[in-house]
Amino acid sequence: MAVKERVGLVVSDKMQKTVVVAVESRRPHPKYGKIMVQTRRYKVHDEENSCHVGDRVRIRETRPLSRSKRWVVADILSRASAI
């Protein structure tokens, strides 16, 4: 069985060793065909606290780490621009 991976945007880094990542998926409406955007938020383990809000990250599914954490940061694809 293949390991699931997703790419998303970090929307919160307030917790210790945990970030919240929003993953967007675009799919057509079953009846009308219009492209709909569905957003899911995952709690993701970040061991080094290296992710910050606005970073684009790749996450990988793993064993349960807590009640709500089932994903871990695989790598940081791009950093948020400091404005």
Residue, then its C-alpha position, 0 to 999 in steps of 0.5 A: m500500500a502506498v503512503k499518502e502524500r499531500v501538498g498544502l499551506v501552513v495556516s497555524d503554527k501556534m502549537q508546539k511541534t504541531v502545525v495546521v496545514a490546509v490542503e485544497s482539492r479541486r473537483p467537478h460538481p457531480k451534477y453541474g460540472k462546476i469546479m468546486v474547491q474543497t479545503r481540508r485542515y490536517k494537524v501535522h507533526d513538525e518535530e523541529n518547529s521549523c514550519h511557519v504560517g504561509d509555508r508550502v509543505r508536503i505532508r506524509e501519512t504516518r501512524p497515530l501520534s496523538r488523538s488528532k495527528r496522523w500526518v508528519v511534515a515530509d519537507i518544506l517546499s517554499r518559505a513564506s515571504a517576509i513582508 
